[in-house]
Amino acid sequence: MKRDNQDFEDFKKYFREYQEKFGLNGYRVGFKFEDLKDNTTSAKVFIDLTNMASVVRLNTKVISFLKEETEMKKSAKHEALHLLLGRVELDGRCRFIGSAEMDEAAEELVNKLEGLIP
């Protein structure tokens, strides 16, 4: 099942709401609506801290557990939280910790923050 352009517009709107709420307005954010070739990822964010820019990609495929609007909003919040933690992740990778451990720690924190932030 494929998403439509309205899904994409809704996702962008929700992401921008969280971007504002989290004080991430210093980032230039672009959006892409494309096949992520992954059956478990609804969206993904790429962050360029040097240029304070990011690209948020929404998967054109509907992930079975992300069909409802509330789940679309949750996915947008999840990616905005990754943007919020971008610098922490980069700094962690520059220290004496493996990339996999940092990814796991960041994902755990993002999932916890999702439940804490309305």
For each residue, the residues with C-beta under 8 A, 3 or more apart:
1: 61 62
2: 60 61 62
3: 7 8 33 58 59 60 61 62
4: 7 8
5: 8 9 33
6: 9 10
7: 3 4 10 11 58 72
8: 3 4 5 11 12 31 33 58
9: 5 6 12 13
10: 6 7 13 14 69 72
11: 7 8 14 15 31 43 58 72 75 76
12: 8 9 15 16 31 56
13: 9 10 16 17
14: 10 11 17 18 72 73 76 77
15: 11 12 18 19 29 31 56 76 79 80
16: 12 13 19 20 29
17: 13 14 20 21 76
18: 14 15 21 22 76 77 80 81
19: 15 16 22 24 25 27 29 80 83
20: 16 17 23 24 25
21: 17 18 80 117
22: 18 19 80 81 83 84
23: 20
24: 19 20 27 80 83 84
25: 19 20
26: 52
27: 19 24 47 52 53 54 83
28: 51 52 53 54
29: 15 16 19 53 54 55 56 83
30: 53 54 55 56
31: 8 11 12 15 55 56 57 58
32: 55 56 57 58
33: 3 5 8 57 58 60
34: 57 58 59 60
35: 59 60 61
36: 41 43 44 57 59 60 61
37:
38: 41 59
39: 61 63
40: 63
41: 36 38 44 59 63
42: 58 59 63 66 71 75
43: 11 36 56 57 58 59 75 76 78 79
44: 36 41 56 57 59 79
45: 54 55 56 57 79 82 83
46: 54 55 56 57
47: 27 53 54 82 83 86 90
48: 51 52 53 54
49: 52 86 87 90
50:
51: 28 48
52: 26 27 28 48 49
53: 27 28 29 30 47 48
54: 27 28 29 30 45 46 47 48 83 86
55: 29 30 31 32 45 46
56: 12 15 29 30 31 32 43 44 45 46 79 83
57: 31 32 33 34 36 43 44 45 46
58: 3 7 8 11 31 32 33 34 42 43 75
59: 3 34 35 36 38 41 42 43 44 63
60: 2 3 33 34 35 36
61: 1 2 3 35 36 39
62: 1 2 3 66 67
63: 39 40 41 42 59 66
64: 67
65: 71
66: 42 62 63 71 72 74 75
67: 62 64 71
68: 71 72
69: 10 72 73
70: 73 74
71: 42 65 66 67 68 74 75
72: 7 10 11 14 66 68 69 75 76
73: 14 69 70 76 77
74: 66 70 71 77 78 114
75: 11 42 43 58 66 71 72 78 79
76: 11 14 15 17 18 43 72 73 79 80
77: 14 18 73 74 80 81 114 117
78: 43 74 75 81 82 110 114
79: 15 43 44 45 56 75 76 82 83
80: 15 18 19 21 22 24 76 77 83 84
81: 18 22 77 78 84 85 110 113 114 117
82: 45 47 78 79 85 86 106 110
83: 19 22 24 27 29 45 47 54 56 79 80 86
84: 22 24 80 81
85: 81 82 88 89 106 109 110
86: 47 49 54 82 83 89 90
87: 49 90 91
88: 85 91 92 106
89: 85 86 92 93 102 103 106
90: 47 49 86 87 93 94
91: 87 88 94 95
92: 88 89 95 97 102 105 106
93: 89 90 97 99 102
94: 90 91
95: 91 92
96:
97: 92 93 101 102
98: 101 102
99: 93 102 103
100: 103 104
101: 97 98 104 105
102: 89 92 93 97 98 99 105 106
103: 89 99 100 106 107
104: 100 101 107 108
105: 92 101 102 108 109
106: 82 85 88 89 92 102 103 109 110
107: 103 104 110 111
108: 104 105 111 112
109: 85 105 106 112 113
110: 78 81 82 85 106 107 113 114
111: 107 108 114 115
112: 108 109 115 116
113: 81 109 110 116 117
114: 74 77 78 81 110 111 117
115: 111 112
116: 112 113
117: 21 77 81 113 114
118:
